[in-house]
Every structure is written in structure tokens, then in C-alpha cells.
Amino acid sequence: MTVFETEIISQRRAVIIAGIAMFVMAGCAAFTVGFVNSSLIVKGDANATASNIFNSLALFRGGIFGWLVILVSDIIVSWALYSFLKQVDNSMALLGAWFRLIYCAILGSAILNLVYVLLIVSGDGTLAMQSAQLNAQVMLFIDAFNKMWSFGLIVFGLHLLVIGKLVLKSGFIPKILGILLLIAAMSYIIVHLLHVFFPQVEHMTVILENILSLPMALGELLFGIWLLVKGGRTAKAATH
């Protein structure tokens, strides 16, 4: 087997891993954000939120586990995309990987806030349900998780910006995927800059996020499909 063929096999394995990890993340996100959060968290109502979590501790623990799976999957994707895209531009691919790893560090710190909530409501459930102060602490940690995650998504947007540019530069990945990734990147950056630094326009930010939610998801989703179906089957042609 030639070195060229070995490199193709290595790249193919990397992109399959990346594609699978992306879809694992998508499924876990649908569960944690789409189901757990919407079922348990009542925005602006600390008492109702604490009560919901206390009465559904197994579901809340499942949500934390889902976030842990997302975190590990993100780290795997960071490695796999670097392994695949370093053939286009090693320095840019490394920068993209570092942006995603920084996002992972922020996300990991944010998840600790959910662990603190679990400690509060499971340490002495009766007391927690009777104390407005403890309920307020629960809401504070949940808000801290959301703000920290939102801050991390700004960095994640920078990661997508680099990946989109690498896709456009590659010459062997469809340019439409690069364009969609750049649109997703700018959407993440704009929306979460507003979330973190301009809370006074939160109502407008939510409307904007609803509008941009499709392009924010579409770029990575289609890129993940391409990686699973086509990625790594041919190596980048050598330039002279």
C-alpha cells in the first residue's frame, strides 16, 4: 500500500468520525435544549424552575449527561477536522481546532453550573423547595450556564469562520458548503454577541435568533453529511 493510499484511508477515518460525532451532538442537543430545557426551565420564574427540576431529577441528570456527551463529541470533532483539513492549510486548520477547543473549555466550565444546581436540589430537597433564596440560587446557576455557553458560542462562530474559509480554499469540497459555514459562523457571532453584551435588546435578539436558527444549523448539518458520504475519498492534489 502506498503512502498516498494510506493517507486517504487515514483521512477517510477522520471524516467518518467527525461526521458521526456531529450527528451525535445534534441528537444530544435536541434532547438537552429542545426537551430537557423546555420541559424544566421557566424563564424568569425561579420557584417554578426549581420545582420542575426537583420533581424531575432523573431528567435533569440525563440533560447533564447529554451535555457531557456533546462536550466529548466537540473535542473529537476538533481533532478529526484538523486531521482532515490540515492538507489544505495546516496553520489555519490548527487555528480552527484551537478555537473549538477553547469553546469546549468554556462549555465544560458552563456545565459545572448545572452540577451545582443538581447539588442544591438533591442535597436537601425539602429545604430547597421551601427556600426562595435557594430557588434563586438555582436560577442564578442556570442563567450563568446560559451566559457562559452563549459566550462560548461566539468562539464557536470563529471556529466555523475558519472552517468555512478552509472549505472554500480546498478546491475539493463543494464551495456552497463553505458559504453556508460562513453564514452560520456570522449568525452565531452576531446572535451571541447580542445575548452576552446587549441584554437590553434581548427581545430583538430572540427574534433574530429564530430567523437565523436555520442557517446556524444548516451549514454544519450539510457539512457533516458530506463528510460521511464523500469526505476523505481523495486526497488534495499536490501544488507546484
C-alpha positions as CSV (number, residue, x, y, z in Angstrom):
1,M,0.0,0.0,0.0
2,T,1.4,3.4,-1.0
3,V,1.8,6.4,1.4
4,F,-0.8,8.2,-0.7
5,E,-3.4,5.4,-0.2
6,T,-2.6,5.2,3.5
7,E,-3.2,9.0,3.8
8,I,-6.5,8.7,2.0
9,I,-7.6,5.9,4.4
10,S,-6.5,8.0,7.4
11,Q,-8.4,11.0,6.2
12,R,-11.5,8.8,5.5
13,R,-11.5,7.5,9.0
14,A,-11.1,11.0,10.4
15,V,-14.1,12.4,8.5
16,I,-16.3,9.5,9.3
17,I,-15.5,10.1,13.0
18,A,-16.2,13.8,12.6
19,G,-19.5,13.2,10.8
20,I,-20.7,10.7,13.3
21,A,-19.7,12.9,16.2
22,M,-21.6,15.9,14.6
23,F,-24.8,13.9,14.4
24,V,-24.3,12.6,18.0
25,M,-24.1,16.2,19.1
26,A,-27.2,17.2,17.1
27,G,-29.2,14.4,18.7
28,C,-28.0,15.3,22.2
29,A,-28.6,19.0,21.6
30,A,-32.2,18.2,20.5
31,F,-32.6,16.3,23.8
32,T,-30.9,18.7,26.2
33,V,-32.0,22.0,24.7
34,G,-35.2,21.0,22.9
35,F,-36.6,18.7,25.5
36,V,-34.9,19.0,28.9
37,N,-34.6,22.8,29.0
38,S,-38.0,23.4,27.5
39,S,-39.6,21.0,30.0
40,L,-37.9,22.2,33.2
41,I,-36.8,25.8,32.9
42,V,-39.4,28.6,33.2
43,K,-37.7,31.8,32.2
44,G,-37.9,34.4,34.9
45,D,-39.6,32.1,37.4
46,A,-37.1,30.7,39.9
47,N,-39.7,28.9,42.1
48,A,-41.3,27.0,39.1
49,T,-37.9,26.1,37.7
50,A,-36.6,24.7,41.0
51,S,-39.8,22.8,41.5
52,N,-39.7,21.3,38.0
53,I,-36.1,20.2,38.5
54,F,-36.8,18.8,41.9
55,N,-39.7,16.8,40.6
56,S,-37.7,15.5,37.5
57,L,-34.2,14.9,38.9
58,A,-33.7,11.9,36.6
59,L,-34.5,14.0,33.5
60,F,-32.2,16.8,34.7
61,R,-29.4,14.4,35.3
62,G,-30.0,13.0,31.8
63,G,-29.6,16.5,30.5
64,I,-26.3,17.0,32.2
65,F,-25.1,13.7,30.8
66,G,-26.2,14.9,27.3
67,W,-24.1,18.0,27.7
68,L,-21.1,15.8,28.7
69,V,-21.6,13.7,25.5
70,I,-21.8,17.0,23.5
71,L,-18.5,18.2,25.1
72,V,-16.6,15.0,24.4
73,S,-18.0,14.9,20.8
74,D,-16.9,18.5,20.2
75,I,-13.3,17.6,21.3
76,I,-13.4,14.6,18.9
77,V,-14.6,16.8,16.0
78,S,-11.9,19.3,16.7
79,W,-9.2,16.6,16.3
80,A,-10.9,15.0,13.3
81,L,-11.4,18.2,11.3
82,Y,-7.8,19.2,11.9
83,S,-6.6,15.8,10.7
84,F,-8.7,16.2,7.5
85,L,-8.2,19.9,6.8
86,K,-4.5,20.3,7.6
87,Q,-3.9,19.2,4.0
88,V,-5.5,22.5,2.8
89,D,-3.6,24.8,5.2
90,N,-2.0,23.4,8.4
91,S,-1.8,26.7,10.2
92,M,-5.4,27.6,9.5
93,A,-6.6,24.1,10.4
94,L,-4.7,24.3,13.7
95,L,-6.3,27.7,14.4
96,G,-9.7,26.3,13.8
97,A,-9.1,23.4,16.1
98,W,-7.9,25.7,18.9
99,F,-11.0,27.9,18.6
100,R,-13.2,24.8,19.0
101,L,-11.1,23.5,21.9
102,I,-11.4,26.9,23.6
103,Y,-15.1,26.7,23.1
104,C,-15.0,23.2,24.7
105,A,-13.2,24.6,27.7
106,I,-15.9,27.3,28.1
107,L,-18.7,24.8,27.7
108,G,-17.1,22.5,30.3
109,S,-17.0,25.3,32.8
110,A,-20.6,26.2,32.0
111,I,-21.8,22.6,32.6
112,L,-20.4,22.9,36.2
113,N,-23.2,25.3,36.9
114,L,-25.7,22.6,36.1
115,V,-23.9,20.3,38.5
116,Y,-24.2,23.0,41.2
117,V,-27.9,23.1,40.6
118,L,-28.1,19.3,41.0
119,L,-26.2,19.6,44.3
120,I,-28.7,22.3,45.5
121,V,-31.9,20.4,44.7
122,S,-30.7,16.9,45.7
123,G,-28.8,17.9,48.8
124,D,-31.9,18.6,50.8
125,G,-34.9,18.7,48.5
126,T,-37.4,19.7,51.1
127,L,-35.4,22.7,52.2
128,A,-34.7,23.7,48.6
129,M,-38.4,23.6,47.8
130,Q,-39.2,25.8,50.8
131,S,-36.5,28.4,50.4
132,A,-36.9,31.3,48.0
133,Q,-33.2,32.0,48.4
134,L,-32.1,28.5,47.3
135,N,-34.6,28.7,44.4
136,A,-33.0,32.0,43.4
137,Q,-29.6,30.3,43.5
138,V,-30.8,27.6,41.2
139,M,-31.9,30.2,38.7
140,L,-28.7,32.1,39.1
141,F,-26.6,29.0,38.2
142,I,-28.9,28.2,35.2
143,D,-28.6,31.8,34.0
144,A,-24.8,31.5,34.5
145,F,-24.8,28.3,32.3
146,N,-26.7,30.1,29.6
147,K,-24.5,33.2,29.6
148,M,-21.3,31.2,29.6
149,W,-22.5,28.8,26.9
150,S,-23.6,31.8,24.8
151,F,-20.1,33.4,25.3
152,G,-18.6,30.1,24.2
153,L,-20.7,30.1,21.0
154,I,-19.1,33.4,19.9
155,V,-15.8,31.5,19.9
156,F,-17.5,28.6,18.2
157,G,-18.6,31.0,15.5
158,L,-14.9,31.9,15.0
159,H,-14.2,28.2,14.6
160,L,-16.8,27.9,11.9
161,L,-15.4,31.0,10.2
162,V,-12.0,29.4,9.9
163,I,-13.5,26.0,8.7
164,G,-15.7,27.8,6.1
165,K,-12.6,29.6,4.7
166,L,-10.7,26.3,4.6
167,V,-13.6,24.7,2.7
168,L,-13.6,27.5,0.1
169,K,-9.8,27.2,-0.2
170,S,-9.7,23.4,-0.5
171,G,-10.8,23.1,-4.1
172,F,-12.2,19.6,-3.5
173,I,-15.1,20.4,-1.1
174,P,-18.2,22.0,-2.6
175,K,-18.0,25.8,-2.3
176,I,-21.6,26.0,-1.3
177,L,-20.7,24.2,2.0
178,G,-18.0,26.9,2.7
179,I,-20.5,29.6,2.0
180,L,-23.1,28.0,4.3
181,L,-20.5,27.6,7.1
182,L,-19.5,31.3,6.8
183,I,-23.2,32.3,7.1
184,A,-23.6,30.0,10.1
185,A,-20.4,31.5,11.6
186,M,-21.6,35.1,11.3
187,S,-25.0,34.1,12.6
188,Y,-23.5,32.6,15.7
189,I,-21.2,35.5,16.3
190,I,-23.9,38.2,15.8
191,V,-26.6,36.5,17.9
192,H,-24.4,35.6,20.8
193,L,-22.6,38.9,20.9
194,L,-26.1,40.4,21.4
195,H,-27.1,37.8,24.0
196,V,-23.9,38.4,26.1
197,F,-23.2,42.1,25.7
198,F,-26.5,43.7,24.9
199,P,-29.2,42.1,27.2
200,Q,-31.2,45.3,26.9
201,V,-32.2,44.2,23.3
202,E,-33.0,40.6,24.3
203,H,-36.4,40.6,22.7
204,M,-34.9,41.7,19.3
205,T,-32.1,39.1,19.8
206,V,-34.6,36.3,20.3
207,I,-36.4,37.3,17.1
208,L,-33.1,37.4,15.2
209,E,-32.1,34.1,16.6
210,N,-35.3,32.5,15.4
211,I,-34.7,33.9,11.9
212,L,-31.1,32.7,11.8
213,S,-31.6,29.3,13.5
214,L,-31.9,27.5,10.2
215,P,-28.6,28.8,8.6
216,M,-26.9,28.3,12.0
217,A,-27.8,24.6,11.9
218,L,-27.8,24.0,8.1
219,G,-24.1,24.7,7.5
220,E,-22.7,22.1,10.0
221,L,-25.5,19.6,9.2
222,L,-24.8,19.5,5.4
223,F,-21.1,19.6,6.0
224,G,-21.5,16.6,8.3
225,I,-23.5,14.7,5.6
226,W,-20.8,15.5,3.0
227,L,-18.1,14.3,5.4
228,L,-19.8,10.9,5.9
229,V,-20.6,10.4,2.2
230,K,-17.7,12.0,0.3
231,G,-15.1,13.2,2.7
232,G,-11.6,11.8,2.5
233,R,-12.1,9.6,-0.5
234,T,-9.5,11.5,-2.5
235,A,-6.5,13.5,-1.2
236,K,-5.8,17.1,-2.2
237,A,-3.8,17.3,-5.3
238,A,-0.2,18.5,-4.7
239,T,0.5,22.0,-5.8
240,H,3.7,23.1,-7.6
